[in-house]
Amino acid sequence: MKDPVCGDEVRTPKYRLVFEGKEYFFCSPMCMAEFKKSPAKYKQI
Ligand SMILES: [Zn+2]
């Protein structure tokens, strides 16, 4: 899985978020918070 915010490879999917029916994984709570702030910027089509 790839962190959509920083582009890093996520090996341990600790931080998971479902947005518009899609699953996203993040490397840190900071990246997850950043995604939540502006999901339209980071969401995958
Ligand atoms: Zn990240």
N, CA, C, O and the ligand as a Tripos MOL2 file, in Angstrom:
@<TRIPOS>MOLECULE
protein
  181   179    46     0     0
PROTEIN
NO_CHARGES

@<TRIPOS>ATOM
      1 N           0.8420   -1.2080    0.0000 N.3       1 MET1
      2 CA          0.0000    0.0000    0.0000 C.3       1 MET1
      3 C           0.8640    1.2390    0.0000 C.2       1 MET1
      4 O           1.9710    1.2570    0.5390 O.2       1 MET1
      5 N           0.3370    2.2600   -0.6110 N.am      2 LYS2
      6 CA          1.0800    3.5050   -0.6560 C.3       2 LYS2
      7 C           0.3360    4.5900    0.1080 C.2       2 LYS2
      8 O          -0.8800    4.7450   -0.0010 O.2       2 LYS2
      9 N           1.0940    5.3130    0.8620 N.am      3 ASP3
     10 CA          0.5560    6.4710    1.5630 C.3       3 ASP3
     11 C           0.2780    7.5640    0.5250 C.2       3 ASP3
     12 O           1.2100    8.0430   -0.1200 O.2       3 ASP3
     13 N          -0.9780    7.9630    0.3520 N.am      4 PRO4
     14 CA         -1.2890    8.9460   -0.7020 C.3       4 PRO4
     15 C          -0.7690   10.3490   -0.3960 C.2       4 PRO4
     16 O          -0.6570   11.1810   -1.2950 O.2       4 PRO4
     17 N          -0.4560   10.6060    0.8570 N.am      5 VAL5
     18 CA         -0.0240   11.9490    1.2400 C.3       5 VAL5
     19 C           1.4700   12.1530    0.9700 C.2       5 VAL5
     20 O           1.8560   13.0970    0.2810 O.2       5 VAL5
     21 N           2.2990   11.2730    1.5120 N.am      6 CYS6
     22 CA          3.7440   11.4580    1.3640 C.3       6 CYS6
     23 C           4.3460   10.5450    0.2930 C.2       6 CYS6
     24 O           5.4980   10.7220   -0.1020 O.2       6 CYS6
     25 N           3.5490    9.5510   -0.1820 N.am      7 GLY7
     26 CA          4.0250    8.6780   -1.2490 C.3       7 GLY7
     27 C           4.8810    7.5200   -0.7670 C.2       7 GLY7
     28 O           5.3900    6.7430   -1.5750 O.2       7 GLY7
     29 N           5.0440    7.3990    0.5440 N.am      8 ASP8
     30 CA          5.8400    6.3130    1.1000 C.3       8 ASP8
     31 C           5.1000    4.9910    1.0360 C.2       8 ASP8
     32 O           3.8700    4.9430    1.0340 O.2       8 ASP8
     33 N           5.8720    3.9270    0.9850 N.am      9 GLU9
     34 CA          5.3050    2.5890    1.0420 C.3       9 GLU9
     35 C           4.8950    2.3040    2.4860 C.2       9 GLU9
     36 O           5.6880    2.4910    3.4090 O.2       9 GLU9
     37 N           3.6450    1.8480    2.6780 N.am     10 VAL10
     38 CA          3.1650    1.5500    4.0240 C.3      10 VAL10
     39 C           3.2520    0.0500    4.2590 C.2      10 VAL10
     40 O           2.5200   -0.7300    3.6500 O.2      10 VAL10
     41 N           4.1510   -0.3420    5.1460 N.am     11 ARG11
     42 CA          4.3650   -1.7630    5.4120 C.3      11 ARG11
     43 C           3.4310   -2.2800    6.5010 C.2      11 ARG11
     44 O           2.8950   -3.3830    6.3940 O.2      11 ARG11
     45 N           3.2430   -1.4990    7.5210 N.am     12 THR12
     46 CA          2.3200   -1.8900    8.5820 C.3      12 THR12
     47 C           1.1350   -0.9350    8.5790 C.2      12 THR12
     48 O           1.2370    0.1970    9.0520 O.2      12 THR12
     49 N           0.0120   -1.4000    8.0430 N.am     13 PRO13
     50 CA         -1.1520   -0.5120    7.9150 C.3      13 PRO13
     51 C          -1.8420   -0.2280    9.2370 C.2      13 PRO13
     52 O          -2.9180   -0.7560    9.5170 O.2      13 PRO13
     53 N          -1.2210    0.5980   10.0310 N.am     14 LYS14
     54 CA         -1.7460    0.9490   11.3520 C.3      14 LYS14
     55 C          -2.8000    2.0340   11.2420 C.2      14 LYS14
     56 O          -3.7830    2.0610   11.9830 O.2      14 LYS14
     57 N          -2.5650    2.9180   10.2990 N.am     15 TYR15
     58 CA         -3.4630    4.0590   10.1680 C.3      15 TYR15
     59 C          -4.2990    3.8920    8.9170 C.2      15 TYR15
     60 O          -3.8120    4.0480    7.7980 O.2      15 TYR15
     61 N          -5.5600    3.5740    9.1250 N.am     16 ARG16
     62 CA         -6.4500    3.2300    8.0300 C.3      16 ARG16
     63 C          -7.6530    4.1580    8.0400 C.2      16 ARG16
     64 O          -8.1760    4.5340    9.0900 O.2      16 ARG16
     65 N          -8.0710    4.5130    6.8320 N.am     17 LEU17
     66 CA         -9.2020    5.4240    6.7040 C.3      17 LEU17
     67 C         -10.0090    5.0260    5.4730 C.2      17 LEU17
     68 O          -9.4440    4.7110    4.4260 O.2      17 LEU17
     69 N         -11.3280    5.0430    5.6060 N.am     18 VAL18
     70 CA        -12.1730    4.7800    4.4470 C.3      18 VAL18
     71 C         -12.8160    6.0830    4.0170 C.2      18 VAL18
     72 O         -13.4940    6.7590    4.7900 O.2      18 VAL18
     73 N         -12.5810    6.4080    2.7630 N.am     19 PHE19
     74 CA        -13.1340    7.6410    2.2210 C.3      19 PHE19
     75 C         -13.8240    7.3300    0.9070 C.2      19 PHE19
     76 O         -13.2110    6.7710   -0.0030 O.2      19 PHE19
     77 N         -15.0910    7.6860    0.8030 N.am     20 GLU20
     78 CA        -15.8940    7.4190   -0.3930 C.3      20 GLU20
     79 C         -15.7720    5.9590   -0.8340 C.2      20 GLU20
     80 O         -15.6260    5.6550   -2.0180 O.2      20 GLU20
     81 N         -15.8350    5.0750    0.1510 N.am     21 GLY21
     82 CA        -15.8260    3.6380   -0.1300 C.3      21 GLY21
     83 C         -14.4730    3.0560   -0.4870 C.2      21 GLY21
     84 O         -14.3750    1.8770   -0.8270 O.2      21 GLY21
     85 N         -13.4230    3.8700   -0.4130 N.am     22 LYS22
     86 CA        -12.0820    3.4010   -0.7240 C.3      22 LYS22
     87 C         -11.2310    3.4140    0.5340 C.2      22 LYS22
     88 O         -11.3650    4.2840    1.3950 O.2      22 LYS22
     89 N         -10.3440    2.4130    0.6150 N.am     23 GLU23
     90 CA         -9.4870    2.2940    1.7750 C.3      23 GLU23
     91 C          -8.1610    2.9980    1.5280 C.2      23 GLU23
     92 O          -7.5700    2.8900    0.4530 O.2      23 GLU23
     93 N          -7.7090    3.7160    2.5390 N.am     24 TYR24
     94 CA         -6.4090    4.3790    2.4410 C.3      24 TYR24
     95 C          -5.5820    4.0380    3.6660 C.2      24 TYR24
     96 O          -6.1060    3.8850    4.7700 O.2      24 TYR24
     97 N          -4.2870    3.9220    3.4500 N.am     25 PHE25
     98 CA         -3.3740    3.6170    4.5480 C.3      25 PHE25
     99 C          -2.3140    4.6920    4.6440 C.2      25 PHE25
    100 O          -1.8630    5.2510    3.6440 O.2      25 PHE25
    101 N          -1.9270    4.9650    5.8900 N.am     26 PHE26
    102 CA         -0.9760    6.0500    6.1120 C.3      26 PHE26
    103 C           0.1710    5.5840    6.9990 C.2      26 PHE26
    104 O           0.0260    4.6630    7.8040 O.2      26 PHE26
    105 N           1.3120    6.2430    6.8320 N.am     27 CYS27
    106 CA          2.4990    5.8520    7.5920 C.3      27 CYS27
    107 C           2.4630    6.4460    8.9940 C.2      27 CYS27
    108 O           3.1280    5.9490    9.9030 O.2      27 CYS27
    109 N           1.6890    7.5060    9.1650 N.am     28 SER28
    110 CA          1.6850    8.1970   10.4570 C.3      28 SER28
    111 C           0.3550    8.9100   10.6620 C.2      28 SER28
    112 O          -0.3820    9.1560    9.7080 O.2      28 SER28
    113 N           0.0550    9.2390   11.9170 N.am     29 PRO29
    114 CA         -1.1740    9.9980   12.1810 C.3      29 PRO29
    115 C          -1.1430   11.3730   11.5260 C.2      29 PRO29
    116 O          -2.1930   11.9480   11.2340 O.2      29 PRO29
    117 N           0.0460   11.8980   11.2950 N.am     30 MET30
    118 CA          0.1570   13.2140   10.6560 C.3      30 MET30
    119 C          -0.3230   13.1560    9.2190 C.2      30 MET30
    120 O          -1.0260   14.0500    8.7490 O.2      30 MET30
    121 N           0.0660   12.0920    8.5250 N.am     31 CYS31
    122 CA         -0.3670   11.9400    7.1310 C.3      31 CYS31
    123 C          -1.8780   11.7270    7.0730 C.2      31 CYS31
    124 O          -2.5530   12.2310    6.1760 O.2      31 CYS31
    125 N          -2.3990   10.9730    8.0410 N.am     32 MET32
    126 CA         -3.8380   10.7180    8.0680 C.3      32 MET32
    127 C          -4.6030   12.0190    8.3250 C.2      32 MET32
    128 O          -5.6410   12.2670    7.7120 O.2      32 MET32
    129 N          -4.0850   12.8410    9.2310 N.am     33 ALA33
    130 CA         -4.7130   14.1260    9.5320 C.3      33 ALA33
    131 C          -4.6730   15.0320    8.3130 C.2      33 ALA33
    132 O          -5.6220   15.7670    8.0370 O.2      33 ALA33
    133 N          -3.5760   14.9710    7.5970 N.am     34 GLU34
    134 CA         -3.4150   15.7800    6.3970 C.3      34 GLU34
    135 C          -4.4290   15.3630    5.3330 C.2      34 GLU34
    136 O          -5.0130   16.2070    4.6530 O.2      34 GLU34
    137 N          -4.6280   14.0770    5.1990 N.am     35 PHE35
    138 CA         -5.6140   13.5590    4.2400 C.3      35 PHE35
    139 C          -7.0120   14.0220    4.6230 C.2      35 PHE35
    140 O          -7.7960   14.4240    3.7640 O.2      35 PHE35
    141 N          -7.3210   13.9660    5.9020 N.am     36 LYS36
    142 CA         -8.6480   14.3510    6.3900 C.3      36 LYS36
    143 C          -8.9150   15.8300    6.1330 C.2      36 LYS36
    144 O         -10.0550   16.2320    5.9030 O.2      36 LYS36
    145 N          -7.8620   16.6310    6.1720 N.am     37 LYS37
    146 CA         -8.0010   18.0720    5.9590 C.3      37 LYS37
    147 C          -8.4300   18.3760    4.5250 C.2      37 LYS37
    148 O          -9.3030   19.2100    4.2840 O.2      37 LYS37
    149 N          -7.7970   17.6790    3.5780 N.am     38 SER38
    150 CA         -8.1430   17.9080    2.1730 C.3      38 SER38
    151 C          -8.1180   16.6100    1.3790 C.2      38 SER38
    152 O          -7.2080   16.3760    0.5830 O.2      38 SER38
    153 N          -9.1190   15.7690    1.6000 N.am     39 PRO39
    154 CA         -9.1420   14.4560    0.9290 C.3      39 PRO39
    155 C          -9.2190   14.5620   -0.5900 C.2      39 PRO39
    156 O          -8.6980   13.7010   -1.2990 O.2      39 PRO39
    157 N          -9.8540   15.5980   -1.0880 N.am     40 ALA40
    158 CA         -9.9960   15.7430   -2.5400 C.3      40 ALA40
    159 C          -8.6440   15.8800   -3.2260 C.2      40 ALA40
    160 O          -8.4810   15.5190   -4.3920 O.2      40 ALA40
    161 N          -7.6890   16.4030   -2.4870 N.am     41 LYS41
    162 CA         -6.3500   16.6180   -3.0190 C.3      41 LYS41
    163 C          -5.5880   15.2970   -3.1660 C.2      41 LYS41
    164 O          -4.7540   15.1370   -4.0570 O.2      41 LYS41
    165 N          -5.8990   14.3480   -2.2580 N.am     42 TYR42
    166 CA         -5.1020   13.1290   -2.2020 C.3      42 TYR42
    167 C          -5.8110   11.8740   -2.6710 C.2      42 TYR42
    168 O          -5.1670   10.8590   -2.9360 O.2      42 TYR42
    169 N          -7.1170   11.9310   -2.7750 N.am     43 LYS43
    170 CA         -7.8570   10.6980   -3.1040 C.3      43 LYS43
    171 C          -7.4650   10.1780   -4.4890 C.2      43 LYS43
    172 O          -7.1020   10.9320   -5.3910 O.2      43 LYS43
    173 N          -7.5570    8.8520   -4.6100 N.am     44 GLN44
    174 CA         -7.2360    8.2140   -5.8750 C.3      44 GLN44
    175 C          -8.5220    7.9980   -6.6560 C.2      44 GLN44
    176 O          -9.5860    7.7410   -6.0920 O.2      44 GLN44
    177 N          -8.3910    8.1110   -7.9590 N.am     45 ILE45
    178 CA         -9.5710    7.9540   -8.8160 C.3      45 ILE45
    179 C          -9.7440    6.4870   -9.1980 C.2      45 ILE45
    180 O         -10.6820    6.1430   -9.9180 O.2      45 ILE45
    181 ZN          3.0360    9.3170    5.0900 Zn       46 ZN46
@<TRIPOS>BOND
     1     1     2 1
     2     2     3 1
     3     3     4 2
     4     3     5 am
     5     5     6 1
     6     6     7 1
     7     7     8 2
     8     7     9 am
     9     9    10 1
    10    10    11 1
    11    11    12 2
    12    11    13 am
    13    13    14 1
    14    14    15 1
    15    15    16 2
    16    15    17 am
    17    17    18 1
    18    18    19 1
    19    19    20 2
    20    19    21 am
    21    21    22 1
    22    22    23 1
    23    23    24 2
    24    23    25 am
    25    25    26 1
    26    26    27 1
    27    27    28 2
    28    27    29 am
    29    29    30 1
    30    30    31 1
    31    31    32 2
    32    31    33 am
    33    33    34 1
    34    34    35 1
    35    35    36 2
    36    35    37 am
    37    37    38 1
    38    38    39 1
    39    39    40 2
    40    39    41 am
    41    41    42 1
    42    42    43 1
    43    43    44 2
    44    43    45 am
    45    45    46 1
    46    46    47 1
    47    47    48 2
    48    47    49 am
    49    49    50 1
    50    50    51 1
    51    51    52 2
    52    51    53 am
    53    53    54 1
    54    54    55 1
    55    55    56 2
    56    55    57 am
    57    57    58 1
    58    58    59 1
    59    59    60 2
    60    59    61 am
    61    61    62 1
    62    62    63 1
    63    63    64 2
    64    63    65 am
    65    65    66 1
    66    66    67 1
    67    67    68 2
    68    67    69 am
    69    69    70 1
    70    70    71 1
    71    71    72 2
    72    71    73 am
    73    73    74 1
    74    74    75 1
    75    75    76 2
    76    75    77 am
    77    77    78 1
    78    78    79 1
    79    79    80 2
    80    79    81 am
    81    81    82 1
    82    82    83 1
    83    83    84 2
    84    83    85 am
    85    85    86 1
    86    86    87 1
    87    87    88 2
    88    87    89 am
    89    89    90 1
    90    90    91 1
    91    91    92 2
    92    91    93 am
    93    93    94 1
    94    94    95 1
    95    95    96 2
    96    95    97 am
    97    97    98 1
    98    98    99 1
    99    99   100 2
   100    99   101 am
   101   101   102 1
   102   102   103 1
   103   103   104 2
   104   103   105 am
   105   105   106 1
   106   106   107 1
   107   107   108 2
   108   107   109 am
   109   109   110 1
   110   110   111 1
   111   111   112 2
   112   111   113 am
   113   113   114 1
   114   114   115 1
   115   115   116 2
   116   115   117 am
   117   117   118 1
   118   118   119 1
   119   119   120 2
   120   119   121 am
   121   121   122 1
   122   122   123 1
   123   123   124 2
   124   123   125 am
   125   125   126 1
   126   126   127 1
   127   127   128 2
   128   127   129 am
   129   129   130 1
   130   130   131 1
   131   131   132 2
   132   131   133 am
   133   133   134 1
   134   134   135 1
   135   135   136 2
   136   135   137 am
   137   137   138 1
   138   138   139 1
   139   139   140 2
   140   139   141 am
   141   141   142 1
   142   142   143 1
   143   143   144 2
   144   143   145 am
   145   145   146 1
   146   146   147 1
   147   147   148 2
   148   147   149 am
   149   149   150 1
   150   150   151 1
   151   151   152 2
   152   151   153 am
   153   153   154 1
   154   154   155 1
   155   155   156 2
   156   155   157 am
   157   157   158 1
   158   158   159 1
   159   159   160 2
   160   159   161 am
   161   161   162 1
   162   162   163 1
   163   163   164 2
   164   163   165 am
   165   165   166 1
   166   166   167 1
   167   167   168 2
   168   167   169 am
   169   169   170 1
   170   170   171 1
   171   171   172 2
   172   171   173 am
   173   173   174 1
   174   174   175 1
   175   175   176 2
   176   175   177 am
   177   177   178 1
   178   178   179 1
   179   179   180 2
@<TRIPOS>SUBSTRUCTURE
     1 MET1         2 RESIDUE 1 A MET
     2 LYS2         6 RESIDUE 1 A LYS
     3 ASP3        10 RESIDUE 1 A ASP
     4 PRO4        14 RESIDUE 1 A PRO
     5 VAL5        18 RESIDUE 1 A VAL
     6 CYS6        22 RESIDUE 1 A CYS
     7 GLY7        26 RESIDUE 1 A GLY
     8 ASP8        30 RESIDUE 1 A ASP
     9 GLU9        34 RESIDUE 1 A GLU
    10 VAL10       38 RESIDUE 1 A VAL
    11 ARG11       42 RESIDUE 1 A ARG
    12 THR12       46 RESIDUE 1 A THR
    13 PRO13       50 RESIDUE 1 A PRO
    14 LYS14       54 RESIDUE 1 A LYS
    15 TYR15       58 RESIDUE 1 A TYR
    16 ARG16       62 RESIDUE 1 A ARG
    17 LEU17       66 RESIDUE 1 A LEU
    18 VAL18       70 RESIDUE 1 A VAL
    19 PHE19       74 RESIDUE 1 A PHE
    20 GLU20       78 RESIDUE 1 A GLU
    21 GLY21       82 RESIDUE 1 A GLY
    22 LYS22       86 RESIDUE 1 A LYS
    23 GLU23       90 RESIDUE 1 A GLU
    24 TYR24       94 RESIDUE 1 A TYR
    25 PHE25       98 RESIDUE 1 A PHE
    26 PHE26      102 RESIDUE 1 A PHE
    27 CYS27      106 RESIDUE 1 A CYS
    28 SER28      110 RESIDUE 1 A SER
    29 PRO29      114 RESIDUE 1 A PRO
    30 MET30      118 RESIDUE 1 A MET
    31 CYS31      122 RESIDUE 1 A CYS
    32 MET32      126 RESIDUE 1 A MET
    33 ALA33      130 RESIDUE 1 A ALA
    34 GLU34      134 RESIDUE 1 A GLU
    35 PHE35      138 RESIDUE 1 A PHE
    36 LYS36      142 RESIDUE 1 A LYS
    37 LYS37      146 RESIDUE 1 A LYS
    38 SER38      150 RESIDUE 1 A SER
    39 PRO39      154 RESIDUE 1 A PRO
    40 ALA40      158 RESIDUE 1 A ALA
    41 LYS41      162 RESIDUE 1 A LYS
    42 TYR42      166 RESIDUE 1 A TYR
    43 LYS43      170 RESIDUE 1 A LYS
    44 GLN44      174 RESIDUE 1 A GLN
    45 ILE45      178 RESIDUE 1 A ILE
    46 ZN46       181 GROUP 0 **** ****
